[in-house]
Amino acid sequence: MATNDESLPPMVDAHAHLDEYPDTWLGVVLDQLEEHRIATITVAMAPQAYERGLQIQQRSRYVLAALGVHPWNAHHFVTRLDDLEELLEESPMLGEVGLDFRNVRDPSLYDSQERVFEFFLDAAKRWDKIVNVHTSGAESEVVELLERYDTRRAIIHWYSGPQEPLRRLIERGCYFTFGCELLASESIQQIAAAVPPELLLTETDNPGGPQWVFGEPSMPDLVRTVLQALAIVHKRDLSDMAEQVRRNMLALIGGDPRFEHWKEVLDSGV
């Protein structure tokens, strides 16, 4: 079976940071999204990143911007959360949000992380929004908060934690993104194998994720390589895995009118 990009359905990058690309790169980045038909969620580390994401969204039908406050930045915003209400309402998805007790070593900052994360989970519950969640080193705490807020529409970004929280997240019906570390880590491959096919999504975490794993930033077409690796893990054909991920993304957004233009992209050429 042919596996050139023309034979593939639209691909999904469910977690990227397009705002972090230099302006001089953006034209090439957006051209790749169009050429390879990569529906991309650009998550935000802070409100300013969301504003930049909105500007990029205006330049490509393949881009969806999400508002978030990354746990690394939570202490800067914990006393200013009310200022985000208007942006919260307009953003169709909330992310990148969550907890990080692995890379943030100062326990005095954990309370701020939890307060900011709970603020976003409460907003997601009020407005029935999807959350794009960071869990590094705080997997059990994240699960407990998702259960407390009865969060059902969640994307778990780059999960690398223990089996028990993974099991609970799967039972909740959370979706899981796998990215560049899938190409290099046997433990991540084992986690990917444990996730049911109907909960799989792909990501790049561009440009910073590949910089961390490979020592250099990457471009959007990395997602095709990730899809190939995911197909191998699940013993699937590349085009079949691409279609599975596309259907999974459509199932997650469902009939939500806030994703209507993006749904059209996912349905194009199929």
Backbone torsions as a table, in degrees:
resi	resn	phi	psi	omega
1	MET	NA	137.0	179.5
2	ALA	-67.4	141.8	-179.8
3	THR	-130.5	23.9	170.4
4	ASN	-69.1	160.8	-173.4
5	ASP	-60.7	-28.8	-179.8
6	GLU	-64.2	-26.4	-178.8
7	SER	-88.8	-9.7	-178.1
8	LEU	-88.6	149.9	169.8
9	PRO	-69.5	170.9	174.7
10	PRO	-53.3	137.2	179.2
11	MET	-92.6	165.9	-175.0
12	VAL	-125.8	127.2	167.8
13	ASP	-115.5	97.0	-171.0
14	ALA	-85.5	5.2	178.8
15	HIS	-162.1	103.2	176.0
16	ALA	-142.5	167.8	178.4
17	HIS	-126.3	71.6	-175.4
18	LEU	-62.5	-25.8	179.4
19	ASP	-64.3	-19.3	-176.7
20	GLU	-86.3	-7.8	174.3
21	TYR	-72.5	141.4	172.9
22	PRO	-61.2	150.0	179.2
23	ASP	-54.0	-34.8	-177.4
24	THR	-69.0	-17.2	178.5
25	TRP	-94.0	-20.8	-167.1
26	LEU	-61.0	-37.3	179.6
27	GLY	-58.8	-45.0	178.9
28	VAL	-66.9	-40.7	178.4
29	VAL	-58.5	-49.5	-177.9
30	LEU	-68.6	-33.9	175.4
31	ASP	-62.3	-39.2	178.4
32	GLN	-65.9	-39.9	177.8
33	LEU	-58.0	-42.6	-179.2
34	GLU	-70.3	-46.8	-176.1
35	GLU	-62.6	-43.8	-175.6
36	HIS	-98.0	-0.2	178.9
37	ARG	55.3	65.9	-178.1
38	ILE	-110.8	103.9	175.8
39	ALA	-72.6	119.4	-166.6
40	THR	-125.0	128.4	171.9
41	ILE	-94.1	118.5	175.1
42	THR	-98.9	106.1	-178.7
43	VAL	-84.3	165.4	-174.4
44	ALA	-120.2	140.0	173.6
45	MET	-84.2	-20.4	-175.8
46	ALA	-162.5	164.2	-179.1
47	PRO	-55.3	-36.5	179.6
48	GLN	-62.7	-36.4	178.0
49	ALA	-67.2	-35.0	176.3
50	TYR	-64.2	-43.7	178.7
51	GLU	-60.2	-40.9	176.7
52	ARG	-65.9	-39.3	177.0
53	GLY	-61.0	-38.4	177.4
54	LEU	-63.3	-39.6	177.3
55	GLN	-62.2	-41.3	178.9
56	ILE	-68.5	-38.3	178.0
57	GLN	-57.8	-35.6	179.3
58	GLN	-65.5	-19.1	-176.8
59	ARG	-95.6	-8.5	-177.8
60	SER	-152.4	130.5	176.7
61	ARG	-69.4	-13.7	-178.9
62	TYR	-84.6	-5.8	-173.6
63	VAL	-105.1	135.1	172.6
64	LEU	-124.5	121.6	-178.2
65	ALA	-92.7	137.2	178.3
66	ALA	-122.3	143.8	177.9
67	LEU	-91.1	134.3	175.3
68	GLY	-158.7	168.0	168.9
69	VAL	-128.4	110.9	-178.1
70	HIS	-64.1	146.2	179.9
71	PRO	-57.2	-28.3	176.8
72	TRP	-64.0	-24.9	-176.9
73	ASN	-105.5	1.7	-171.3
74	ALA	-57.1	-39.9	-175.5
75	HIS	-66.5	-19.0	177.8
76	HIS	-79.2	-20.0	-172.1
77	PHE	-119.1	-5.8	-171.6
78	VAL	-60.4	-28.6	179.4
79	THR	-93.7	3.4	-176.5
80	ARG	-126.3	24.3	-173.6
81	LEU	-66.9	-32.9	-179.9
82	ASP	-61.3	-25.2	179.3
83	ASP	-68.1	-13.8	-176.0
84	LEU	-92.2	-3.7	-171.6
85	GLU	-55.4	-46.0	-177.6
86	GLU	-64.5	-42.8	178.2
87	LEU	-65.9	-37.1	178.8
88	LEU	-58.1	-42.6	-176.0
89	GLU	-67.6	-36.3	-175.5
90	GLU	-82.2	-25.7	-175.6
91	SER	-75.8	126.1	-177.1
92	PRO	-71.1	-21.9	-179.8
93	MET	-138.7	153.1	-179.4
94	LEU	-116.2	122.3	-179.6
95	GLY	170.0	150.5	16.5
96	GLU	-95.1	125.5	179.2
97	VAL	-130.3	166.3	177.4
98	GLY	141.9	-152.2	-178.1
99	LEU	-131.3	150.0	175.3
100	ASP	-145.3	102.6	177.9
101	PHE	-102.3	0.6	179.5
102	ARG	-90.8	-50.9	-177.4
103	ASN	-87.6	-22.6	173.1
104	VAL	-96.5	109.3	-172.2
105	ARG	-93.5	-9.3	-176.9
106	ASP	-91.1	105.4	-177.9
107	PRO	-60.5	-21.5	-180.0
108	SER	-66.1	-15.4	180.0
109	LEU	-92.1	-7.3	-174.5
110	TYR	-69.0	-34.7	179.3
111	ASP	-62.1	-42.2	177.4
112	SER	-61.7	-42.5	177.7
113	GLN	-57.7	-47.4	-177.0
114	GLU	-65.8	-40.0	179.9
115	ARG	-65.4	-42.0	178.9
116	VAL	-67.3	-44.0	179.0
117	PHE	-61.0	-44.0	178.9
118	GLU	-64.3	-35.4	176.0
119	PHE	-58.1	-45.0	-179.6
120	PHE	-72.4	-36.4	177.4
121	LEU	-65.3	-38.3	176.6
122	ASP	-63.4	-43.0	178.1
123	ALA	-63.6	-40.9	178.9
124	ALA	-62.3	-37.4	179.0
125	LYS	-69.7	-42.4	-178.6
126	ARG	-63.6	-38.9	-173.6
127	TRP	-111.2	11.0	178.4
128	ASP	51.1	59.1	-178.0
129	LYS	-111.9	152.4	175.1
130	ILE	-76.5	140.6	173.8
131	VAL	-113.0	141.0	179.8
132	ASN	-110.1	108.9	-156.3
133	VAL	-114.7	133.7	174.6
134	HIS	-97.4	132.2	-172.6
135	THR	-126.9	5.0	-164.4
136	SER	-56.2	116.4	177.4
137	GLY	72.9	4.1	-178.8
138	ALA	-136.8	35.3	-172.5
139	GLU	-60.8	-45.6	-179.0
140	SER	-65.3	-39.9	179.1
141	GLU	-65.5	-38.2	177.6
142	VAL	-63.8	-45.6	179.5
143	VAL	-58.6	-44.6	-178.9
144	GLU	-60.5	-39.6	179.5
145	LEU	-72.2	-38.4	175.9
146	LEU	-62.0	-38.5	177.8
147	GLU	-69.2	-41.0	-179.4
148	ARG	-61.4	-40.2	-178.4
149	TYR	-93.5	5.4	179.4
150	ASP	51.2	45.9	-179.3
151	THR	-77.0	119.8	-177.3
152	ARG	-109.4	-22.1	-177.3
153	ARG	-108.0	91.8	-174.5
154	ALA	-138.9	140.6	170.0
155	ILE	-108.6	120.6	178.2
156	ILE	-95.0	113.8	-174.4
157	HIS	-86.1	123.8	168.5
158	TRP	52.6	53.2	-179.3
159	TYR	-66.3	133.4	179.5
160	SER	-140.3	21.3	-171.5
161	GLY	-98.4	-163.5	-176.0
162	PRO	-69.1	168.1	-176.7
163	GLN	-72.5	-37.0	-175.1
164	GLU	-65.2	-49.5	174.7
165	PRO	-60.7	-36.0	177.4
166	LEU	-59.0	-45.5	179.4
167	ARG	-59.5	-43.5	-178.3
168	ARG	-67.8	-36.8	177.7
169	LEU	-66.8	-39.8	176.8
170	ILE	-63.4	-43.4	179.2
171	GLU	-60.8	-31.2	177.8
172	ARG	-76.7	-8.7	-179.0
173	GLY	81.4	21.9	177.1
174	CYS	-69.0	149.6	174.9
175	TYR	-95.9	151.0	-175.0
176	PHE	-125.3	127.5	173.9
177	THR	-92.4	139.2	173.0
178	PHE	-123.3	139.7	-173.8
179	GLY	-134.8	-141.2	-169.1
180	CYS	-63.9	-28.8	-179.5
181	GLU	-68.3	-19.7	175.1
182	LEU	-59.5	-26.7	-178.3
183	LEU	-77.6	-16.5	-169.9
184	ALA	-127.3	-8.5	-170.7
185	SER	-124.7	121.0	177.0
186	GLU	-66.1	-35.5	-179.9
187	SER	-66.0	-38.0	177.0
188	ILE	-68.5	-37.1	176.4
189	GLN	-62.1	-38.2	178.2
190	GLN	-66.8	-39.2	176.5
191	ILE	-64.1	-44.9	179.8
192	ALA	-60.6	-37.4	179.2
193	ALA	-66.8	-27.8	-178.0
194	ALA	-80.8	-17.1	-178.3
195	VAL	-84.6	128.9	178.7
196	PRO	-58.3	144.3	-178.0
197	PRO	-53.8	-33.9	-177.0
198	GLU	-73.5	-2.5	178.0
199	LEU	-116.0	10.9	-176.6
200	LEU	-88.5	136.6	170.0
201	LEU	-134.6	163.9	177.8
202	THR	-114.9	155.6	178.7
203	GLU	-148.9	168.2	169.7
204	THR	-117.8	-29.8	-169.9
205	ASP	56.6	27.2	177.6
206	ASN	-61.2	150.1	-8.7
207	PRO	-89.4	-11.0	-170.7
208	GLY	-75.6	-34.3	-178.6
209	GLY	-59.1	-52.9	177.0
210	PRO	-62.2	-30.7	176.0
211	GLN	-61.2	-40.8	-179.6
212	TRP	-69.2	-40.5	-175.6
213	VAL	-82.4	-45.0	-171.4
214	PHE	-107.9	-9.5	-180.0
215	GLY	88.6	5.1	176.8
216	GLU	-154.7	149.7	179.8
217	PRO	-69.0	164.6	-177.6
218	SER	-127.9	175.7	179.8
219	MET	-112.5	168.3	-173.9
220	PRO	-57.3	-30.7	-176.8
221	ASP	-67.5	-4.0	171.2
222	LEU	-55.7	-29.4	-175.1
223	VAL	-62.2	-29.0	177.3
224	ARG	-65.6	-40.7	177.6
225	THR	-64.5	-39.0	177.0
226	VAL	-63.6	-43.9	177.7
227	LEU	-58.1	-42.3	179.5
228	GLN	-61.7	-43.5	178.9
229	ALA	-64.5	-40.1	178.8
230	LEU	-66.1	-38.0	177.4
231	ALA	-62.3	-40.3	178.8
232	ILE	-64.9	-44.5	-180.0
233	VAL	-58.9	-40.7	-176.7
234	HIS	-97.0	7.8	176.9
235	LYS	55.7	49.6	-179.7
236	ARG	-122.9	158.4	170.9
237	ASP	-70.2	148.2	-178.4
238	LEU	-57.0	-48.4	-178.3
239	SER	-65.6	-34.8	177.3
240	ASP	-65.4	-42.0	178.9
241	MET	-67.8	-39.4	177.3
242	ALA	-60.8	-40.4	178.6
243	GLU	-68.8	-38.0	176.7
244	GLN	-59.4	-47.6	-179.2
245	VAL	-64.7	-41.0	177.4
246	ARG	-60.1	-46.8	179.1
247	ARG	-63.6	-37.6	178.9
248	ASN	-62.6	-43.2	179.3
249	MET	-63.8	-41.2	177.8
250	LEU	-64.1	-38.4	178.4
251	ALA	-64.6	-38.2	-179.6
252	LEU	-67.0	-44.8	-178.8
253	ILE	-78.3	-23.5	175.4
254	GLY	54.5	-138.5	179.4
255	GLY	-93.9	18.5	-177.8
256	ASP	-61.1	115.2	-176.8
257	PRO	-64.5	-18.6	179.6
258	ARG	-68.4	-13.6	-180.0
259	PHE	-110.5	14.6	-170.5
260	GLU	-58.0	-46.6	-177.7
261	HIS	-66.8	-33.7	-179.1
262	TRP	-74.7	-33.5	175.7
263	LYS	-61.8	-38.0	177.8
264	GLU	-61.6	-38.0	176.8
265	VAL	-63.8	-44.7	-179.3
266	LEU	-66.1	-27.2	-179.5
267	ASP	-89.9	-9.6	-172.9
268	SER	-69.4	134.5	175.1
269	GLY	71.7	15.3	-178.7
270	VAL	-101.0	NA	NA
